[in-house]
Amino acid sequence: MAVGRHLVVACALALCHVSTAFNMAGCFPAQFGKQAAVSSRVSNVLRQRGGSAFRMSSGVSTEDCACTIVGAGRIGQTLEGFGKSGGFSDTIIRRGDKIPADGEGPIYVCTRNDALDAVIDECPPSRRSDLVFYGQNGYIEDFLRSKNVFDDSTKVLVYMAVAKLGEKPTDGITDLNPEGLTAATGKWAGQVAARLRSGDMTCNVLDEDEFRASMMEKLMWISAFMLLGVHHGGITVGDVESKHRTDFDKMVTEMATCLKEARGITLKDGTVDRLCAYARSVAHFPTALKEFEWRNKFWLDITREREA
């Protein structure tokens, strides 16, 4: 059964807490409505920002070093373990701890999206250019800009899964991308790659445009796969890929059109195949609709721009 427009509206209403229905045109398959037109306001904003969304620093570090890690969960402790294997002693920041103003090296932020605001506010201004936003799923670009930390910080697109605390992580290697899908850009991107290599993980250091396109690909993946999986009864990621590939193809095609027209972002060739290959590598993952504000709401905002 193809995804129905009523499902998209229902999910958005339930998760965004709005009181009137809206058309999700331009964000999902063609049966949901016409494709999104160019949003002149969004395009003007991007032009005012100077076009490119990400910048690589000329002083990018390419070697590992001692770090500050905010968050002592599975990801934070995994990164600390990688550092120990290389002989480094990291500073772990737990809830209530302060980021040292006189510290050096990158500051890995390994928290959920809803904790980012407090972490940034509590970070000494002199250290904010050392922030490394690591593994936050969803679209955080506009939020980071609003906090004035976007241009100078490091961003990491993480395709690394840690099932349980202390377990060896699963790398984002697929049958189409043996070099891995995890990527970093910014001041500490080379250091991030070095830290992950010490744990036998892959990481690609990308320029600003490549990273932004890759980041949008993952946003499309998590937005579409989770919605399709929930619609079909909470099936696994693998079942979505094997049984509902046609719906996913349509959704990605239309979302890609939205990105190009409304945001000026052109994805690399082979996006659908690349994302489905990743789905096969994590076929056992469950599907659920989470963090709507940071994920599917991005597509809702594009739709609202179109209808304004």
C-alpha positions in Angstrom: 0.0 0.0 0.0 1.4 3.4 -0.9 1.8 6.0 1.8 -1.3 8.2 2.1 -1.3 11.9 2.5 -3.6 11.5 5.5 -0.7 9.7 7.3 1.7 12.6 6.7 -0.8 15.1 8.0 -1.6 13.0 11.0 2.0 12.5 11.9 2.8 16.1 11.6 -0.3 17.2 13.6 0.5 14.8 16.4 4.2 15.6 16.6 4.2 19.3 15.8 1.1 20.1 17.9 -0.5 22.3 15.3 -4.3 22.7 15.1 -5.0 22.9 11.4 -4.1 20.5 8.6 -1.5 21.4 6.0 -0.3 20.2 2.7 3.0 18.4 2.8 3.5 19.0 -0.9 7.1 18.9 -2.1 8.2 16.7 0.7 6.8 13.2 0.0 5.6 11.3 -3.0 3.8 13.0 -5.9 0.3 11.9 -4.6 0.7 14.3 -1.7 0.6 17.3 -3.9 2.6 19.4 -6.3 6.3 19.7 -6.0 7.6 22.6 -3.9 8.3 25.8 -5.8 11.4 27.9 -5.2 11.2 29.7 -1.8 12.6 33.2 -2.6 12.9 34.1 1.0 15.0 31.1 1.9 17.2 31.6 -1.2 17.7 35.2 -0.3 18.8 34.2 3.2 21.3 31.7 1.8 22.7 34.4 -0.6 23.1 36.8 2.3 25.0 34.2 4.2 27.5 34.0 1.4 26.3 30.9 -0.4 28.3 28.1 1.1 27.0 26.7 4.3 30.2 25.1 5.6 33.8 26.4 5.7 37.0 24.5 6.1 39.6 26.2 8.3 43.1 26.7 6.9 44.4 25.4 10.2 42.8 22.0 10.2 44.4 19.6 12.6 45.3 16.2 11.1 46.5 14.4 14.3 44.8 13.1 17.4 45.1 14.9 20.7 43.6 15.0 24.2 40.0 16.2 24.0 37.1 17.5 26.2 34.1 15.3 25.8 30.6 16.6 26.8 28.4 13.6 27.5 29.3 10.3 29.2 26.9 8.1 27.3 27.7 5.3 24.8 29.2 7.7 22.2 31.2 9.8 24.6 32.7 6.8 26.4 33.4 5.1 23.0 35.4 8.2 21.9 37.2 8.3 25.2 38.2 4.7 24.7 39.6 5.4 21.3 41.7 8.1 22.8 43.0 5.9 25.5 44.2 3.4 22.9 46.3 6.2 21.4 47.7 7.3 24.8 45.5 10.3 25.3 43.6 11.3 28.5 40.4 13.1 27.8 38.4 15.3 30.1 34.8 14.1 30.5 32.1 16.7 31.2 29.0 15.3 32.9 25.8 17.0 33.8 26.6 20.0 36.1 30.3 20.1 35.2 31.9 23.1 33.6 34.0 23.2 30.4 37.5 24.5 31.3 38.1 27.9 30.0 41.8 27.3 29.9 41.6 24.0 28.1 43.0 23.1 24.7 41.9 20.9 21.9 38.5 20.0 20.5 35.4 19.9 22.6 33.2 16.9 21.5 29.5 17.6 22.1 28.0 14.1 22.3 24.6 15.0 23.6 21.0 14.9 22.3 19.8 17.8 20.3 17.7 19.2 23.1 20.7 19.6 25.3 22.7 21.7 22.8 21.4 25.0 23.9 22.6 24.6 27.4 26.0 23.2 26.3 26.7 26.1 24.1 25.6 28.7 26.6 27.8 27.1 29.3 30.8 26.9 27.0 33.3 29.7 27.6 33.2 32.1 24.7 36.9 31.7 24.1 36.4 27.9 23.6 33.4 28.0 21.3 35.4 27.7 18.1 36.6 24.3 19.5 33.1 22.8 19.6 32.7 19.6 17.7 29.1 18.7 17.2 29.2 14.9 17.0 26.4 12.7 16.0 23.3 14.8 16.5 20.7 13.4 14.0 18.6 15.8 12.1 19.0 19.4 10.9 20.8 21.7 13.3 22.3 24.2 10.9 19.9 27.0 11.6 20.0 26.4 15.3 23.8 26.6 15.4 23.6 29.8 13.3 21.2 31.3 15.9 23.8 30.6 18.6 26.6 32.1 16.5 28.7 29.0 16.6 28.1 27.6 13.1 30.9 29.1 11.1 33.8 28.3 13.4 32.7 25.0 14.8 33.3 21.4 13.5 30.5 19.2 12.4 30.5 15.4 12.2 28.0 13.3 10.3 28.1 10.0 12.2 27.3 6.7 10.7 28.5 4.8 13.8 26.2 2.8 16.0 27.0 1.7 19.6 24.3 -0.8 20.6 25.3 -1.0 24.3 27.7 0.7 26.6 31.2 -0.8 26.2 30.4 -2.7 23.0 32.5 -2.3 19.9 30.7 0.2 17.6 29.4 -0.7 14.1 31.0 1.4 11.4 29.0 3.0 8.6 30.5 0.8 5.8 28.2 -0.4 3.1 28.5 -2.5 0.0 28.5 0.7 -2.1 30.7 2.7 0.2 33.5 0.6 1.6 35.3 3.8 2.6 32.5 4.5 5.0 29.9 7.2 5.2 31.0 9.1 8.4 32.3 12.5 7.6 33.6 15.7 9.2 34.2 19.3 8.2 35.7 22.2 10.0 38.7 23.2 12.3 39.0 19.8 14.0 37.9 17.5 11.2 41.3 15.9 10.7 41.6 15.3 14.4 38.1 13.6 14.4 39.3 11.3 11.5 42.4 10.5 13.4 40.5 9.7 16.6 38.1 7.4 14.8 40.9 5.6 12.9 42.4 4.8 16.3 39.2 2.8 17.0 39.3 1.1 13.5 36.5 3.4 12.3 36.3 5.3 9.1 35.9 9.0 8.6 36.0 11.2 5.5 37.2 14.8 5.8 35.0 16.8 3.3 34.9 20.3 2.1 31.9 22.5 2.9 29.7 21.7 -0.1 30.3 17.9 0.0 29.5 17.8 3.7 26.3 19.7 3.4 25.0 17.4 0.6 26.0 14.4 2.7 24.3 15.8 5.8 21.1 16.4 3.8 21.2 12.8 2.5 21.2 11.5 6.1 18.3 13.8 7.0 16.4 12.4 4.1 17.2 8.9 5.1 16.1 9.2 8.7 13.0 11.3 7.8 11.7 8.9 5.1 12.7 5.5 6.6 11.3 6.2 10.0 8.0 7.5 8.6 7.6 4.6 6.2 8.5 2.1 8.9 5.9 3.5 11.4 3.3 3.7 8.7 3.7 0.0 8.0 3.3 -1.0 11.7 6.8 -0.3 13.1 8.7 -2.6 10.8 12.5 -2.7 10.8 14.7 -0.5 8.5 15.5 -3.6 6.5 11.9 -4.4 5.9 11.3 -0.8 4.6 14.2 -1.2 2.2 13.2 -4.6 0.9 9.4 -4.3 0.8 8.7 -0.5 0.3 11.6 0.6 -1.9 9.3 2.2 -4.5 7.8 4.5 -1.9 11.2 5.5 -0.6 12.5 6.2 -4.1 9.6 8.5 -4.7 10.0 10.3 -1.4 13.8 10.8 -2.0 13.2 12.1 -5.5 10.8 14.7 -4.4 12.8 15.7 -1.4 15.9 16.1 -3.6 13.8 18.4 -5.8 12.9 20.5 -2.8 16.5 20.9 -1.7 17.6 22.0 -5.1 14.8 24.5 -5.7 14.3 25.9 -2.2 17.9 25.7 -0.8 20.1 25.4 -3.8 21.6 22.1 -2.7 22.4 19.5 -5.4 23.0 15.9 -4.1 25.6 13.6 -5.5 24.5 11.0 -8.0 23.3 7.7 -6.6 21.6 9.0 -3.5 18.8 6.5 -3.4 21.1 3.5 -3.9 23.6 4.9 -1.4 20.9 5.3 1.3 19.4 1.9 0.6 22.8 0.3 0.9 23.1 2.0 4.4 19.7 0.6 5.3 20.8 -2.9 4.5 23.8 -2.5 6.7 21.6 -1.6 9.7 18.6 -3.8 8.6 17.8 -4.8 12.2 17.3 -1.2 13.4 13.7 -0.4 14.5 11.8 2.5 13.1 10.2 5.2 15.2 9.2 8.9 14.8 11.4 10.9 17.2 12.8 14.5 17.5 10.3 15.8 14.9 11.5 19.4 15.5 15.0 18.4 14.3 14.1 15.9 11.5 10.8 15.9 9.6 10.0 19.5 10.5 12.6 20.6 8.1 10.4 19.4 5.2 7.3 21.0 6.8 9.1 24.3 7.0 9.9 24.2 3.3 6.3 23.4 2.6 5.1 26.4 4.7 7.6 28.6 2.8 6.0 27.5 -0.4 2.5 28.2 0.8 3.2 31.6 2.3 
